[in-house]
Amino acid sequence: MKTQRHLYLLLLTLFFSACQYEFPDLPQEIPDSGEADFSKTIAVGNSITAGYMDGALYNRGQQNSFMVILAQQLEQVGGSDFTNPAINSENGFFAMGPNGPLGRLILTNNPLLGQVLPAPIGPGDLPAAFTGDKSELNNFSVPGITLGQALTPLTGGPPSETNPAYNPLYARFASSPGQSTLIGDAANALANGGSFFSFWLGGNDVLGYAVGGAANPSILTSDEDFQIRFTAALNTLLTANESANGMVFNIPQIVDLPYFNLVPYNPLPLSQEEADQVNQGYAAYNGGLIQAQTLGLISEEERNYRTISFEAGLNAFVMEDENLTDLSALGMPSMRQSTMEDKAVLLLSEALIPIEDSPQRGVEFPVEDEYVLTPEEQDEISSKINTFNSYITNMASANTDRLVMIDIQSFFDQLQNGEVNAGGAILTASIIPPNGAFSVDGIHPNARTHAFISNLCAEAINQKWKARIPKVNPNAYIGNDLPR
């Protein structure tokens, strides 16, 4: 069966305007370090602290991370240079293409489809080894790294299929690849004259599971392992230099990110003829549901929930759902159509595009588990994050004399509710310029939001240690580029 080649997938029709907000400069007080010492700041974290944006680690993103911005603010209160493990790539690396590496994502206009969609900008670069002085590094942040990887030397090598911990973005600047650890490298830098540190790890201990549609439980860190690893990592920094203070970040609610909210639940357009043809194909399945209800195996409510029906116009997609009653004894799969409560991952936008002379995903066969978060899976992820955050809060509270906690979860909640603004211009939880807060990958903040995060850190530090770190003007930092 052939369906229309036009999918009304994501991002609607956009009305784009200028990429810069206009509002007055922020009033500034005379800078003062207060009761803290910012002479040498060390950061350890994952993709956000590294400046990963638009699906890649590239020059512009790396140079506009919140830690780079904050370090510039700290220079006015006694801070020194902040050295990144420079990636030296204009476009970074998003994925391998047919002709080599592809670079970061951008928004592109597709006049044939009438859509604006993320797509690679063009050629990119595979991550190359850092050629600078590793002993001068301040930023020890690695995209994709979990707490467990931050604590094992296997993260630096060897690069093989038998070493799942390997991360080339750490190996490129590891002090001794295959022997050193990320936490160990950061602790050594802190011990060597460090006076302040930033610690933001733990998000990837649940993000990878969520991005994969909660289909692989083996990659979700257990509560016990998270607590042990978080405590070990943070304590290593605290003991590396007992005079250094620091800031610790909690984890935002991942399911609210644009990555899980751009693909609508009903993206499939069908004509009446196509709908009739598909419905005929599912007649036996729907009849089996009636039989299952008659046998008392499922309720009427579940039968209705699982019944598949297409009509002319936009339709929900057929999807797997392991939370449904197992009817395999009747030879029936666990599938249903998507609802407004489901959250599809951004990759589904491409996976739903019909392929010539092939059955269509979501119509003739169900969308696989890795593409969708069901309500039950969303609750599981949110509960896991709340548990992890309780450990982070407890750890920060146990070291309240030296640590301040940055409540990034509340900040992201405010973004979701449209409560973050500058000069009256609201920052939105989207990737749509000029107000969108997230880069084109739908997960990582863009440069303008990094400026807001930097100001959030400055506010917390100022309150904790009676400092007067100046704020930056977020309007000086770019949001997402206009579509090409």
Buried (B, 14 or more C-beta within 10 A) or exposed (E): EEBEEEBBBBBEEBEEEEBBBEBEEBEEEEBBBBEBBBBBBBBBBBBBBBBBBBBBBBBBBBBBBBBBBBBBBBBBBBBBEBBBBBBBBBBBBBEEEEEEBBBBBBBBBEEEBEBBBBBBBEEBBEBEEBEEEBEEBBBBBBBBBBBBBBBBBBBBBEEEEEBEBBBBBBBBBBBEBBEBBBBBBBBBBBBEEBBBBBBBBBBBBBBBBBBBBBBEEEBBBEEEBBBBBBBEBBBBBBEBBEEBBBBBBBBBBBBBBBBBBBBBBBBBBBEEEBBEBBBEEBEEBBEBBEBBBEEEBBEEEBBEBBBBEBEEEBBBBBBBBEEBEEBEEEEBBBBBBBEEEBBBBBBBBEBBBBEEEEEBBBBBBBBBBBBBBBEEBBEBBBEBBEEBBEBBBEBBEEBEEBBBBBBBBEBBBBBBEEEBBBEEBEBBBBBBBBBBBBBBBBBBBBBBBBBBBBBBBBEBBBEBBEBBBBBBBBBEBBBBBBBE
